[in-house]
Amino acid sequence: MKIIIAPDSFKGSLSAVEAANAVDKGIKKAFPKAETVMLPVADGGEGTLETLVTATKGEIRDLTVIGPLGNEVKSSYGVLGDKKTCVIEMATASGLTLLTDEQLSPLKATTYGTGQLIKQAMDDGFTSFIIAIGGSATNDGGAGMLQALGLKLFNKDGNEIGYGGGELDKIASIEDQSFDSRIKDCNFLIASDVENPLIGPNGASHVFGPQKGASPEMVELLDQNLTHWADHVAELTGIHLHNLPGAGAAGGIGGAFQAFFPCEVKRGIDVVLEHSKFAELLPNTDLVITGEGKVDGQTASGKTPLGVAQTAKKQDVPTIIIAGSIGDGIEVLHEFGVISIHSIISQPMTLKESITNAAKLLEQSAEQVIRTYYHFRHQNNQTNSHIATNGLHST
């Protein structure tokens, strides 16, 4: 029997690679001779770099960049196995995971480090990019990234503005003569699930600002500042980011890419599955197991389990989801090839306990899920065989 193991990370406890290993151990306890293919995946957020590099047997290159709050942080970019494609995960330079809850500051947080990653990769000779823009701590409209690549943002006194979304209202003019000319000769594939516009009630600040530490007052200020930023971008480029779908992704960096880069935007999980060649592994596969930290109705908006199940369904391969926790609205997932959904929580426990023991719990859950699945599969095969035999005897 062939089983593909394609989980996302269980945030706060297991990476996608660790989750895949735990599921594999559980399967092998139930069926030691099972053929398993481990394919850790991600949806464009945290872990995308690692999963793409692992899947394609690429490499990771480390460097130091400016972090969300202007201090130096250790970051990295990846090179796929083709040796031609560079993978940049925004979260490694400008992400929420680089800050504690007490440090969250969307007025100050900058995407400058993400721009540094792009610049270094171009210096190293890369022209083909995959940019994963999930998990950002920023709300600066991508201005910091553009500053790192040479765009000049001047205030009324002719001085360059500082970092962060709180500085955008000071922009009096934009000068692009120093903007890195190599960008126009590169191609950028942006991995993003977000279709929100840049501003307004469905924009970057209102929808995503609070999770980055923005108070209601900050949300209004950030939205006004992004409007001011979008006005100047439109004056310079002719592109109106204000209501442009996807411009609100990652605090507005989605709009920066659309205005200043030759780019294509795709759903994050589709980018990962395509480059991991997931569809090519499906022939002769009996079952796919996927999962992540929490599964609920929002999973159907384009998160990892949905993308995995949709792709598997196209080749009539069933999918089982194993999650850290299960919320409301999961029944919609059954429409996309998911046959069942299971939680790793086996008894009453605290969140801390579930995180600490996540690998063991996932392994146990995978073992029991597989035992149940194959018991009923075997029983069903016997029933079909009996029907077929009786049918032959009656003719």
N, C-alpha and C positions, 0 to 999 in steps of 0.2 A: 504494500500500500504506500502511495506517495502523498505526503502532506507538506504543503508550503506554510512556513511560519513567517508571518509578515506583520509584526506589531509596531506601533509607534512607542515612544517612551511613556513610562508611567511617571509623570512629572513629580519631582520631589523624592523619588525613590529609585526608579530603574531607568537606565538608558534603553533605547530600542534594542541595542545589541544584548544587553543584560536580560531584557524581557524575552527575547527570542531564545536565548540559552536556557532560561527557566522553563519555557514551554517545551523545548526539545527534551529536557530531562524528564518532564512529566510524561511525554509521549513514549519515551523509551522505557519507562517503568511499566507502562501498560503493554506496549508492543515493541520489544527490543529490536526486532528485525524491520521495523517500519523505515521506509526511506523518507528522510526529512530534508527539506531545503530551507535554510534559514535566510530570510531576506528582510532585515530590519528596515523600516521605512519611516517617513516623516511627511508632514503636510506643508512644509515651507517655513515652519517655525523652528524652535530649538531642536537640535539634533539632525537637521537636514544635511549639514556639512558632513557629519560623521557617517550617516547612512549612505550617502551617495559615494563617498570615498571608499567605504567598506565594500559596497556592492560592486564597484567597478575596479577594485584593487588599485586604487590611486594612492595619493600621498597627501600629507598635511604639512604645510610650511608655517612655522611660527614667526611672529613678529610683535613688536610693541607699538601700540597706537594710543591716541587720546580717547579716554573712555567717556561715558555719558556726562560726567560732571567735570570734565576737563583735566582729570588726572590720568597718568599713564596706566594702561592695563595690558596684560598679555593677551594677545589675540592670535588668529591664524586664518589662513585661507586654504582651500583644498584644490588639488589637481586630479581630475578624473583619470581613469586608466588609459584613456586615449592620448594622454599627455598634452592635449590641446585645449581642454576646457577647464576654466577656473571656476570654482564654487566659492561664493562668499555668503556667509551667514551673518546677517546684520546683527543678530543677537550677541555674537561673540565680541563685538566692538561697541555696540550701542544698546545693549539689551537690559531688560528688567532684572535678569538673574545676576547682573554685575552690581546691583544695589540692594541694600537692605530696605525694609519697609520705611524705616526712619529717614533714609537718604533720598527717597523718591522726590523728584523736583522737576516737573514738566516745564516750568518756566525757564529752567537753566539747562536741562538735558540737551545734548547736542549729538548730531549724527556725524560729526567731524571724523571720528575713527573709521566709520564705514567708508568714507571717501578716501582715507589713507590706505585702506585695504585695496581698493580699486586701483589707486595710483601705483602702489607697489607691484600689483599683479601686472599692470601694463608695463612698468619698468622691467619686469621679468620676462616680457615678451608675449603675454597672453592677449588675445583679441576676442576670444569667445568666452562669455560669462553666463553663469547661472547665479542669480542673486535671490536669496531667500530672505524675505523682509518681515517675518513674523517675530513676535516677542520683543518689540522695541520698548525702550523707556522714554522715548522722545516725542515731542510734539512741535518740532521746528520746521515742518514743511520740507525737510531735506536740505535746508539751507546750509547746515554745517557740512554735510557731505559735499555740496557744491563749492563751499569755501575751500575745503581741502583740495579740491581739483582746480582751483584758480579763479573761481568766480568772485568778484569783488562787490561787496554790499556796503554802500556808503551811507552815513547819516547826513544831516543837513550841514554839518561842519566839514564834511569831506573826509571824515575818519571812518574806518571800517567798524561795523557793529560787532558786538560780542556774540557769545554762543547762546543758543536756546530760543524757545518760542517766545519768551518774554522780551526779546530784543527786536522782533520782526517789525513792530510798529515804528521803529526808528529809521527804517530804510527810506532814504530819499532818492537813491538812484542805484542802478545795477550796471556794472561794467563787465563785459564778457570777453574782452580782448585777450585776457590771460587765461581764460578757461581752457583746459587741456584739449588740444586739437586732436589728440589721438582717439578721443572718444567717438568721433564721427566715423571712424574706420573700424570700430568694434561692433559686435552684436551682443545684446543683453537680453536674456530670458529671465523675466521677473516672476518668481514663484510667490503667488499671493492669492488668497481666497476672498479678500475684502473688496467689495464693490461700492463702498461708501464714497460719497463725494468729499471734497476737501472741507467745506464749511456747511453751516446750518445744523438743524436738529439731528440730522443723520450723518453729520460730518465727523472728522477725526477727533475734534475736541470733545464734543458732546457724548459721543458713543464710547470712545476709548480713553479719554482723558482721566476719568475717575479711577480707573484701575492703575493709572500711572501716578496717582497721588494728587490729582487736581480737585480742589474744592469747587462748589458751584460757582463761586466768584471767579476762580481761576479759569474754569471752563469758558465762561463768557469772555474773559480777557483773551484767552488763547484763540478763540474763534474769531474775535475781532482782528487779532494780529495776523492770523492766517488769511483773512480777507484782504488785509493791507498787502500782504506778501503776494497773494494771487493777482491783485491788481497790477503790481509792478511786473510780475512774470508775464502777464498778458500784454502789457505795454512793450516788453522786450521781445517776446517770442510770437505773439499773436495767439497763443494757446490759453484758453480760459479754464483754469483748474477748478474754479469755484464749485461747479456742479458736475464735474467730469467723473464718471464712474471709476472707482479704483483710486482716485487721487487722494482719498483719505486714508489709505493703507499706511500702517506704521507711522502714524503721526504726520502724515502728509508726504512722506518720502516717495510714496507711489506716484504722486503728482510730479515731483521733481524728476523722476525717471521719464515720465511721459512728455515732459516739457523740454528736457535737455539731452536726452539720450535716444539713440536708435534702439527701440526695445519692443518686445512682445510680452504680454502678460498672460500667464496661464495659471490654472488652479494648482496649488502647491503639490498636492498628492499626485496629480497627473504627471507633473514634471519628474517627480521622484520615481514613480512606477515606470515611466517611459525610459529613463536612463538606467534603471535597474533591470530592464528587460523582463519585467514581471509577466507580461502576456506570453512571452516566448517560453516561460517555464510551466505554463498551465496545461499543455497537452499531456494526457495520461495522469493528471493529478486527481486524486480522490477527494481531497478536502483542503480548504485554506483556513488557517486560524490567524485572526488578527486581534487587535485590542489596543487600549490606551487607559490612562488613569481614570477617566470618567466618560461614560456613554449615556447620552440622553437624546431628547428630540433635536438638540442643536447639532448632533453628530451628522444629521442628514443635510446640513448646510455645506458639506464638502470636506469634512475631516477625514482622517486616515481610514477608519473602518469602512466608511461609505465608499471611498474611492477604490479600496481593495475589493470590496464585495461587488461593486458595479463591474469592474474589469473581469473578475472571476465568473460572474454570471453570464457574460458574453460567450464564454466557452462551457457553460452549463456545469461549472464547478461550484459546489455549495460552500458557504462561508459560515464559520462560527466565531463570535466575538467573546473574548474574555476581558473583563474590565475591572478596574479597582473598585469602582462603585457604579451603580445604575440609577439614573434619574427618570423623570417622567417623559413620555412621548416616544419610547423606544420602538413601539409597534410599527412606526413608519418604516423602520429599517428592513422589515421583513419583505417589503416591496422591492428591495434591491438585491435580493439573493442571500440575505442573512437568514439562516434557518433557526438559530437560537443565540441567546445572549446570556452570559453568566458573570457573576461577580466572584472575586477571589475571597471575599469575606466569608469565612466559614463559621464564625461564632461572634458574639458580642465583643467588640474591642474598640479601643480608642483610635483616633486617626494616627497618632504617633506609633502605636503598635502595628497598625496595618502598613505604615510606611517602612518601619524597621524590618518587618518580616515579609515584605512584598515578594521577594524572590521565592521564598519557600511556599507562600500562599499561592502564587501563580503556578508553581510547579505542581502542587497538589491539585489545584483546580484543573489544570490541563490533563493530568492523569485521569481524573474522574470523568471529565468531558469526553475524552477519547474512548474510555471503557464503555460509556453509555452509547455513544454514537455507533461504535462498531458492533455492540450487542444488537441494537435494533437493525443495523444494516444487514448483519448476518441472518437475523430472524426474518427480515423481509426477503432476502435472497432465497431462503429455504421455502418460504410461502410461495414465491413466484415459481420456483422449481417444481413444487408439488402441483401447482395449478397446471403448469405446462405438461407435466407427466400425465396427469389425469385427463387432460384434454386429448393427448395422443392416444390414450387407451380407449377413449370413447368414440374414436372415429373409425 
